[in-house]
């Protein structure tokens, strides 16, 4: 480059971890092949930039049970993903949400069975209406927060 030339580079410093503002449980129909009722958890994830992935972990967080890469196209927009829990054992899991800068939040969850009479109780409805209970979040520093 000659004298008077310049290069301009735009960079974004992102040290904000994404969050999960909500997680909802629902039951579907009885699956004759599996011999059990279908179970699902719908998770809402948001980041100040872009959510990269949401992962379902076992209770202790030592194994990834399921993962979803989020194809987010609008900055800061809430993303919704669903995990099929039908073949997963137990009602206690961890959810991890990560952004492209490597910031990660981990949430410890316990599934509460839907109350009788709700549309999420075996009706097969697509509307998630039962909030997950005992919803804790951990930032990358390792502090737990209850929601």
C-alpha positions in Angstrom: 0.0 0.0 0.0 1.1 3.4 -0.8 1.3 6.5 1.4 -2.2 7.7 2.4 -3.8 4.3 2.1 -5.8 2.8 4.9 -7.5 -0.4 5.9 -10.6 -0.5 8.0 -11.6 -3.6 9.9 -14.8 -3.9 11.9 -14.8 -6.3 14.8 -17.4 -7.2 17.3 -16.3 -8.2 20.8 -19.0 -10.4 22.3 -18.5 -11.5 25.9 -22.2 -11.9 26.7 -23.5 -15.4 27.1 -26.8 -16.4 25.5 -29.8 -17.1 27.7 -32.8 -19.4 27.8 -35.8 -17.2 28.8 -38.2 -20.2 28.7 -38.5 -24.0 28.5 -41.8 -25.8 28.1 -42.7 -29.4 28.4 -45.5 -31.3 26.6 -46.6 -34.8 26.1 -47.8 -36.2 22.8 -49.6 -39.4 21.8 -48.9 -42.8 23.1 -46.3 -44.5 20.8 -47.2 -48.1 20.3 -43.8 -49.1 18.9 -41.9 -47.6 21.9 -44.6 -48.5 24.4 -44.6 -45.1 26.0 -46.0 -41.6 25.7 -44.1 -39.1 23.5 -42.4 -36.3 25.6 -41.0 -33.0 24.2 -39.3 -30.0 25.6 -39.5 -26.7 23.7 -36.7 -24.2 24.5 -36.5 -20.5 23.7 -32.9 -19.2 23.4 -31.7 -15.7 22.8 -28.3 -13.9 22.5 -27.3 -10.3 21.9 -25.7 -11.5 18.7 -26.4 -15.0 17.3 -27.2 -18.3 19.0 -25.0 -21.0 17.6 -26.3 -24.2 19.3 -28.6 -25.5 22.0 -27.7 -28.9 23.6 -29.6 -31.3 25.8 -27.2 -32.9 28.4 -27.6 -35.6 30.9 -28.4 -34.7 34.6 -24.7 -34.3 35.5 -23.7 -32.5 32.2 -21.2 -35.1 31.3 -22.9 -36.3 28.1 -24.5 -34.5 25.2 -27.8 -36.4 24.5 -29.0 -34.2 21.7 -27.9 -31.0 19.9 -29.3 -28.5 17.5 -27.4 -26.1 15.4 -29.4 -22.9 15.2 -29.5 -21.2 11.8 -30.2 -17.7 13.1 -30.4 -15.0 10.4 -31.5 -12.0 12.4 -29.3 -10.6 15.1 -30.7 -10.8 18.7 -33.8 -12.6 17.6 -35.2 -15.3 20.0 -34.9 -18.8 18.6 -37.1 -21.8 19.4 -35.9 -25.4 19.3 -37.5 -28.7 20.4 -36.0 -31.8 21.8 -37.7 -35.2 21.8 -37.4 -36.7 25.3 -39.4 -39.8 24.5 -36.4 -42.1 24.6 -34.4 -40.2 27.2 -34.4 -41.6 30.7 -35.4 -39.5 33.7 -36.8 -36.0 34.3 -33.6 -34.2 35.2 -31.4 -32.7 32.5 -29.1 -29.8 31.7 -29.6 -27.4 28.7 -26.6 -25.6 27.3 -26.9 -22.7 24.9 -23.8 -21.3 23.1 -23.1 -18.4 20.7 -20.4 -18.1 18.0 -18.0 -16.3 20.3 -17.9 -19.4 22.5 -20.0 -17.9 25.3 -22.1 -20.6 27.0 -24.8 -20.8 29.6 -25.9 -24.0 31.2 -29.3 -24.6 32.8 -30.2 -27.4 35.1 -33.8 -28.5 34.7 -36.3 -30.8 36.2 -39.4 -31.8 34.2 -42.7 -31.5 36.0 -45.5 -33.7 34.6 -48.3 -31.6 33.1 -51.3 -31.0 35.4 -54.5 -32.8 34.6 -56.8 -30.9 32.2 -54.0 -28.9 30.5 -53.7 -29.0 26.7 -50.1 -30.4 27.2 -51.3 -33.5 28.9 -51.4 -36.3 26.3 -53.5 -34.3 23.9 -50.8 -34.2 21.1 -51.3 -30.4 20.8 -48.4 -28.4 19.3 -48.8 -25.6 21.9 -46.3 -25.9 24.7 -48.0 -24.7 27.8 -46.4 -26.3 30.9 -43.3 -24.5 32.1 -40.4 -26.6 33.3 -39.9 -26.3 37.0 -36.7 -25.9 39.0 -35.1 -24.0 36.2 -31.5 -23.0 37.2 -29.0 -21.1 35.0 -25.2 -21.1 35.2 -23.1 -18.5 33.5 -19.6 -19.2 32.3 -18.2 -18.1 35.7 -20.0 -21.0 37.4 -22.7 -19.2 39.5 -26.2 -20.8 39.6 -29.3 -18.6 39.4 -32.9 -19.8 40.0 -35.6 -18.6 37.6 
